[in-house]
């Protein structure tokens, strides 16, 4: 890899003051990267948890720092909040003798398509992709068109591979809506993979209700149960519901790929 | 490096931070809740640095602890760490950035940021906090950051630019005061800038006052 073992990695997540599982995938991927001993230091930082983006740089000894947003798409957090809180001036910021390299969000990585397919195969290992509709579900919001664009780009990449009979996207807050999955999919098997960073209220509660596999939000203690009851038989179709793609252990490789792409784009021709 | 300075501070006699205490052992460091100091033989023993993160995540009732400075760490555990690097990382799981922030203030590379500056920077759903009055701010901070039940950090920022936090009890902004009230040789556990939880509380105040 182009970066040496003297650099620091800061993985930035959203975090939550209510949901203890929100930051878990960010820590999980950080732990895996620590195990690989590729960086002198690995830190996590969060918008809603500690250490905050205002604190985290004070925890770093290394002079060369990579900041990777563990976010599914470009948007308000990657374009406004993180640069503002870290006082970044662009992809490369020099401050106090340190170089801060600000990478793209992990959701932009081309390998995300592999992870979505991996998740789909894991949750429905015995169904034939040729008789299956793969539904990638994202948040989608009228406030930011990039949220849906990120999911669309993955759907196009998966569709081009031709392994599934049908590949489509659906969103919580914009069309095509998750709640319309019955009419928007045609195959006897439907595999649903949330294009989210973490399992939280959306994947535990909101999406299962929109899919019709839960009639009301599940109790906190049994939230993981929603992934254990596959398949769900609804209207003569078999529906398989996966946990968020961002909880996939292979995300550590996506983070490292993201840093490699940053180096190729911004450091090509330099000593790195 | 931060860990070298931490080792030096421990050699100088500092052995506490927030609700934690740590001592050098024959093969590394012991880290535990200060209230368990006399009953460590009963504590559950952990060895992994990441165990610190899990212990710090919930209080003794199993409730999530989003504010790490809250004086409600669970008791009954002892983490054995093999070196200063492990101790530093474990402390950062309990009190994220506390050591680095203190060292940055001491070296002059960081300084307190007044609440007004923090609020004026907010966008999106928190933009509304820009309208928080000085009186509202003082009442909010006095309640939401108090050491007896809310947060053990020593506050060094005022409401407006160049103001000191003189609306708080003097002990709350005194670096030499152990906020747990135990008068231990504690490393300063400082707050240089309002956290997101306080900004969120400011938003709640604004929403209530606009009704």
Interface residues (C-beta under 8 A of the other chain):
Chain A: X16 X17 X18 X19 X20 X27 X31 X43 X47 X48 X49 X50 X51 X52 X54 X55 X56 X58 X59 X60 X61 X76 X80 X81 X84 X96
Chain B: X1 X2 X3 X50 X53 X57 X58 X64 X66 X67 X68 X92 X96 X97 X99 X100 X101 X103 X104 X109 X110 X113 X121 X123 X124 X192 X193 X195 X196 X197 X200
